[in-house]
Every structure is written in C-alpha cells, then in structure tokens.
Amino acid sequence: MKILYGLLVSLALAGGPAIAEAASPPAPPATLDPGDVAQPNGMIRDLYTRYFAATMATEKEGVTMPPELEWPAIADKYFTTELATRFKKAIASDEPVIDWDFFINGQDFGDLKVLSVDTTMTDARTASVTVKTSNFGNESTTVISMVSGIQGWRIEDMAFIGAEPEGMSLSSVLKDAGY
C-alpha cells in the first residue's frame, strides 16, 4: 500500500494531480437537498410517500395500485440490477418467498405514515437511508443501503430493524430462498 501511495504522490508532484485525485475516495456532497428525488433522501421519501398514499387509496377508494408502484416496476426503477433480478424471480415464483409488504412492514395496513427519512453519506457513491414509518400506529425502522452508478441512485439492500431474525434484510430473505 505504501508503494502505491508513494507512486501516487510522485505522480502528483510530477504534474499528475488528476491521477492522484482519482485514487482517493470522493467526498460526500456538502449538503443534501431532502426534496431532490435524484438524491437518496428525496428519492426514498418520495417512493414511500407515494407508495403509502396509493396503498391506502386501494383500501379506502377501491382503486388498483398504479402500475409504477407495483413491485416489479419498483424493482426496475429503484433497485440495483442484481437485486431487481433476484427480487423479480422470487415474486414470480409459485412459492411465496416474500409474504409481507416490506414497505409497510406487515401484511395488513392502516394509517400509514412516513415519520422520518435520514441519510448518512459514506462517500459520493454510497449512502445509508434510515426510514421510520408507522402502520396502525406501530413504528418500524428500515435501513436502506444505496449506491450511485450510471443509472443514478439505486437500492442495494433493505435491512428491517427489529425484525426476526435480528438484522433480516431483503437480500438475506432472497438468498435463503435460493435467489
């Protein structure tokens, strides 16, 4: 590692600052705009808010879920390619792999609310978004791992805090089921 660092310092001193900068991890953005749907916090807040409103409307008004908020469409738009592929195979299987709604943290729902959405940027390409929600007045927390790539920010995994087994995540559920 010292040799690599020394090489990068030598290149920087010899007029190669761009190479030295490329080797260091990018700094997180100075500020996050919580309403910007192109950033992790705004994207997740928007997704949960729209999903909750549509879910409640299916119950109260008898309407169907809008196609863009059905699970396969959410997977295509919001998940990494790997997670989307595994998830869509699981939900298309004859065996119910996911038999609860992980956005509402249950099978039944009522009085759905997004209580808070907080983002921690690891660097410019990775973030952790903590979503606190309420379903029937019962609070739950989901920690969403996100990565930024060519297609923008994508969900890499979702960990359900307080779920059994402790630390259960979407990817672990899929893996345990063979996906």
FIKE-163804 format. One line per field, with one value per residue: residue number from 1; residue in three letters; y, z, x of N, C-alpha, C in turn. Coordinates in pm, whole numbers. Layout:
n = (NUM,...)
res = (ala,...)
n.v = (Y,...)
n.w = (Z,...)
n.u = (X,...)
ca.v = (Y,...)
ca.w = (Z,...)
ca.u = (X,...)
c.v = (Y,...)
c.w = (Z,...)
c.u = (X,...)
# end
This chain:
n = (1,2,3,4,5,6,7,8,9,10,11,12,13,14,15,16,17,18,19,20,21,22,23,24,25,26,27,28,29,30,31,32,33,34,35,36,37,38,39,40,41,42,43,44,45,46,47,48,49,50,51,52,53,54,55,56,57,58,59,60,61,62,63,64,65,66,67,68,69,70,71,72,73,74,75,76,77,78,79,80,81,82,83,84,85,86,87,88,89,90,91,92,93,94,95,96,97,98,99,100,101,102,103,104,105,106,107,108,109,110,111,112,113,114,115,116,117,118,119,120,121,122,123,124,125,126,127,128,129,130,131,132,133,134,135,136,137,138,139,140,141,142,143,144,145,146,147,148,149,150,151,152,153,154,155,156,157,158,159,160,161,162,163,164,165,166,167,168,169,170,171,172,173,174,175,176,177,178,179)
res = (met,lys,ile,leu,tyr,gly,leu,leu,val,ser,leu,ala,leu,ala,gly,gly,pro,ala,ile,ala,glu,ala,ala,ser,pro,pro,ala,pro,pro,ala,thr,leu,asp,pro,gly,asp,val,ala,gln,pro,asn,gly,met,ile,arg,asp,leu,tyr,thr,arg,tyr,phe,ala,ala,thr,met,ala,thr,glu,lys,glu,gly,val,thr,met,pro,pro,glu,leu,glu,trp,pro,ala,ile,ala,asp,lys,tyr,phe,thr,thr,glu,leu,ala,thr,arg,phe,lys,lys,ala,ile,ala,ser,asp,glu,pro,val,ile,asp,trp,asp,phe,phe,ile,asn,gly,gln,asp,phe,gly,asp,leu,lys,val,leu,ser,val,asp,thr,thr,met,thr,asp,ala,arg,thr,ala,ser,val,thr,val,lys,thr,ser,asn,phe,gly,asn,glu,ser,thr,thr,val,ile,ser,met,val,ser,gly,ile,gln,gly,trp,arg,ile,glu,asp,met,ala,phe,ile,gly,ala,glu,pro,glu,gly,met,ser,leu,ser,ser,val,leu,lys,asp,ala,gly,tyr)
n.v = (-119,121,160,205,441,608,613,745,995,1073,1093,1299,1510,1528,1645,1514,1551,1481,1206,1130,1237,1081,840,871,838,979,1283,1325,1492,1842,1942,1793,1795,1756,1730,1664,1435,1303,1250,1041,1073,1230,1069,826,920,1023,786,619,787,818,547,469,640,545,280,309,427,214,62,239,369,176,156,39,-45,187,115,187,164,-97,-396,-520,-303,-113,-246,-246,30,133,-50,-200,-360,-629,-687,-631,-828,-1070,-1028,-1002,-1258,-1403,-1303,-1388,-1656,-1975,-2046,-1863,-1631,-1381,-1285,-1068,-715,-528,-254,-152,-301,-538,-752,-657,-332,10,350,453,605,812,875,974,1040,984,1048,911,984,788,812,979,790,600,546,549,514,583,493,575,453,430,203,130,273,153,179,136,60,90,30,144,51,225,277,468,493,453,471,639,684,382,121,-103,-284,-369,-340,-469,-337,-461,-674,-1027,-1297,-1115,-833,-900,-888,-774,-888,-1108,-1261,-1326,-1470,-1686,-1816,-1910,-1732)
n.w = (0,76,-133,-351,-260,-247,-517,-623,-496,-606,-877,-857,-775,-996,-1181,-1224,-1100,-1145,-1164,-907,-761,-859,-737,-472,-243,-335,-197,23,-82,-12,95,135,-50,82,-64,-320,-561,-699,-527,-251,-3,-78,-284,-156,36,-137,-276,-65,36,-185,-233,10,5,-226,-152,67,-71,-227,-44,80,-134,-320,-550,-794,-749,-879,-1182,-1182,-919,-853,-740,-932,-1105,-927,-849,-1094,-1131,-893,-764,-753,-1040,-988,-744,-828,-1028,-881,-696,-861,-975,-746,-667,-878,-852,-778,-514,-221,-149,-45,173,289,303,257,262,423,641,713,672,684,681,790,843,744,773,696,905,942,740,707,595,565,427,299,115,-201,-355,-206,27,325,410,653,731,907,985,1026,1095,1153,1382,1491,1512,1285,1162,881,723,446,210,-27,-357,-595,-942,-1296,-1366,-1175,-830,-654,-482,-288,-84,181,519,786,1077,1402,1319,1305,1196,1390,1226,974,623,293,91,231,280,17,-55,128,23,-209,-414)
n.u = (83,202,377,206,80,304,374,151,177,422,348,160,323,481,324,84,-179,-445,-452,-376,-593,-802,-757,-822,-1100,-1416,-1542,-1824,-2129,-2162,-2403,-2724,-3020,-3325,-3558,-3495,-3545,-3352,-3153,-3052,-3210,-3438,-3538,-3610,-3793,-3992,-4066,-4167,-4374,-4549,-4606,-4730,-4957,-5087,-5131,-5305,-5519,-5603,-5739,-5930,-6061,-6098,-5947,-5707,-5361,-5130,-4955,-4678,-4612,-4627,-4465,-4272,-4221,-4122,-3890,-3747,-3707,-3594,-3417,-3086,-2942,-2875,-3016,-3278,-3317,-3299,-3507,-3738,-3747,-3803,-4059,-4207,-4218,-4378,-4385,-4443,-4213,-4171,-4389,-4505,-4554,-4286,-4248,-4450,-4408,-4551,-4844,-5097,-5253,-5289,-5357,-5106,-4789,-4511,-4259,-3996,-3707,-3380,-3051,-2727,-2431,-2177,-1973,-1937,-2063,-2200,-2462,-2661,-2988,-3218,-3536,-3817,-4126,-4485,-4742,-5065,-5018,-4796,-4456,-4182,-3854,-3649,-3346,-3190,-2961,-2780,-2650,-2466,-2464,-2427,-2697,-2794,-2898,-2953,-3130,-2958,-2987,-3218,-3256,-3435,-3502,-3532,-3674,-3747,-3554,-3309,-3179,-3265,-3272,-3369,-3210,-3107,-3337,-3403,-3173,-3181,-3401,-3303,-3252)
ca.v = (0,236,179,268,578,680,632,849,1121,1108,1137,1429,1609,1537,1706,1423,1560,1417,1065,1119,1264,971,728,894,829,1109,1339,1335,1624,1936,1941,1715,1859,1649,1720,1629,1292,1245,1220,930,1111,1270,955,732,988,1027,650,576,871,780,408,468,703,454,163,350,450,84,18,335,407,59,167,-53,15,234,23,228,132,-242,-438,-534,-170,-53,-314,-196,171,173,-148,-231,-464,-759,-703,-635,-958,-1171,-996,-1033,-1404,-1451,-1272,-1459,-1800,-2033,-2047,-1725,-1601,-1259,-1291,-947,-593,-476,-109,-123,-391,-625,-797,-569,-193,112,474,450,735,824,960,1044,983,1044,991,922,962,729,888,1028,679,511,614,468,591,525,532,538,456,387,125,110,335,79,230,43,124,19,94,116,73,275,302,553,443,514,497,719,614,258,45,-224,-376,-310,-413,-443,-328,-515,-791,-1157,-1290,-982,-791,-955,-795,-823,-978,-1235,-1336,-1380,-1571,-1804,-1883,-1959,-1631)
ca.w = (0,81,-267,-430,-214,-290,-661,-646,-455,-709,-997,-828,-774,-1130,-1272,-1249,-991,-1177,-1132,-761,-715,-896,-648,-341,-250,-349,-75,17,-118,100,155,64,-61,118,-160,-453,-583,-759,-416,-172,94,-150,-361,-67,91,-244,-300,47,45,-294,-211,121,-41,-320,-76,142,-167,-271,62,104,-255,-404,-675,-804,-732,-1007,-1233,-1146,-778,-835,-703,-1042,-1155,-825,-861,-1214,-1121,-771,-714,-838,-1137,-922,-651,-907,-1094,-778,-639,-958,-983,-624,-663,-987,-823,-726,-368,-171,-84,32,200,360,231,332,278,538,747,756,571,695,693,824,890,709,779,694,1020,914,643,732,512,601,310,327,20,-307,-426,-118,130,409,437,760,717,1018,939,1120,1038,1265,1499,1529,1441,1241,1101,773,679,304,155,-163,-433,-711,-1060,-1424,-1368,-1059,-702,-654,-357,-292,14,282,645,866,1215,1496,1260,1342,1286,1402,1113,849,511,171,22,307,253,-118,-53,199,-63,-328,-520)
ca.u = (0,292,433,100,65,425,363,52,237,521,276,101,431,536,226,-28,-276,-572,-438,-376,-728,-888,-732,-881,-1246,-1480,-1601,-1969,-2176,-2161,-2537,-2825,-3150,-3418,-3668,-3443,-3567,-3232,-3064,-3109,-3313,-3558,-3588,-3677,-3911,-4092,-4114,-4251,-4493,-4639,-4647,-4826,-5081,-5152,-5176,-5425,-5626,-5658,-5830,-6038,-6134,-6115,-5873,-5594,-5230,-5077,-4853,-4542,-4589,-4628,-4330,-4175,-4184,-4036,-3760,-3679,-3672,-3523,-3319,-2971,-2976,-2867,-3127,-3402,-3326,-3329,-3638,-3844,-3756,-3869,-4202,-4272,-4218,-4502,-4371,-4434,-4086,-4196,-4533,-4543,-4517,-4171,-4258,-4537,-4363,-4659,-4939,-5214,-5210,-5386,-5298,-4963,-4721,-4365,-4226,-3870,-3614,-3249,-2946,-2586,-2347,-2047,-1893,-2025,-2126,-2276,-2540,-2749,-3108,-3298,-3676,-3904,-4264,-4588,-4850,-5158,-4957,-4676,-4340,-4079,-3737,-3582,-3223,-3175,-2827,-2792,-2528,-2485,-2396,-2463,-2842,-2829,-2905,-3032,-3135,-2875,-3045,-3306,-3250,-3555,-3457,-3629,-3741,-3692,-3439,-3249,-3098,-3316,-3268,-3431,-3118,-3095,-3459,-3389,-3066,-3232,-3497,-3235,-3248)
c.v = (125,266,250,414,662,709,744,987,1166,1159,1275,1537,1630,1592,1616,1430,1490,1268,1045,1142,1147,853,748,887,967,1153,1341,1476,1714,1937,1855,1793,1751,1633,1676,1479,1225,1211,1117,969,1145,1155,860,794,989,888,605,656,833,639,400,528,609,331,195,372,319,33,109,359,290,67,65,25,63,142,59,200,-17,-287,-458,-398,-98,-115,-260,-53,203,78,-155,-343,-601,-783,-712,-771,-1067,-1152,-1037,-1183,-1458,-1423,-1341,-1609,-1845,-2036,-1903,-1704,-1480,-1252,-1176,-829,-526,-324,-74,-209,-474,-672,-709,-426,-103,233,477,591,717,922,1039,967,1056,970,1015,889,902,799,928,916,585,591,512,557,517,582,483,559,412,318,86,169,264,126,118,122,32,99,49,151,113,296,388,497,517,553,583,635,494,193,-84,-330,-297,-396,-371,-451,-376,-636,-918,-1237,-1151,-952,-848,-848,-858,-921,-1111,-1322,-1403,-1492,-1699,-1883,-1933,-1859,-1533)
c.w = (0,-58,-356,-391,-260,-439,-692,-607,-558,-835,-976,-831,-912,-1229,-1303,-1140,-1020,-1143,-981,-705,-743,-801,-511,-351,-259,-216,-88,-25,7,171,70,64,-33,21,-298,-473,-655,-652,-326,-81,23,-227,-271,-5,-14,-268,-190,54,-63,-275,-101,77,-135,-249,2,48,-217,-171,71,-18,-351,-538,-676,-788,-869,-1053,-1191,-999,-747,-813,-820,-1096,-1055,-834,-979,-1196,-1004,-724,-808,-932,-1070,-829,-726,-972,-995,-723,-734,-980,-863,-624,-775,-959,-768,-573,-319,-90,7,52,289,276,311,343,400,659,803,639,568,714,731,879,868,711,765,805,998,811,663,653,571,475,355,241,-91,-377,-338,-8,205,446,541,750,838,972,1051,1042,1154,1394,1551,1446,1401,1170,995,734,536,260,9,-226,-553,-826,-1184,-1427,-1251,-933,-712,-516,-375,-194,111,406,732,1013,1308,1443,1311,1216,1283,1280,980,740,390,101,97,286,116,-122,14,114,-193,-443,-497)
c.u = (87,348,331,84,184,422,264,105,339,454,216,207,490,435,109,-133,-408,-567,-444,-517,-821,-873,-796,-1033,-1308,-1542,-1753,-2010,-2182,-2297,-2629,-2955,-3254,-3533,-3624,-3454,-3450,-3128,-3131,-3225,-3445,-3622,-3667,-3801,-4024,-4151,-4208,-4381,-4595,-4694,-4753,-4960,-5158,-5206,-5302,-5543,-5686,-5760,-5952,-6125,-6156,-6046,-5760,-5464,-5181,-4963,-4711,-4509,-4610,-4483,-4234,-4129,-4093,-3897,-3681,-3629,-3578,-3413,-3199,-3013,-2976,-2985,-3260,-3423,-3367,-3470,-3751,-3858,-3832,-4018,-4279,-4282,-4353,-4502,-4363,-4305,-4103,-4348,-4580,-4496,-4406,-4171,-4344,-4502,-4478,-4744,-5063,-5165,-5326,-5313,-5146,-4905,-4571,-4331,-4097,-3790,-3482,-3142,-2809,-2507,-2214,-1943,-1988,-2102,-2208,-2344,-2623,-2868,-3191,-3439,-3752,-4047,-4358,-4698,-4941,-5100,-4834,-4558,-4246,-3970,-3679,-3459,-3195,-3034,-2842,-2655,-2563,-2403,-2443,-2612,-2887,-2831,-2997,-3025,-3056,-2929,-3134,-3298,-3366,-3516,-3568,-3703,-3674,-3667,-3377,-3161,-3144,-3313,-3336,-3338,-3102,-3219,-3450,-3284,-3114,-3330,-3434,-3228,-3136)
# end
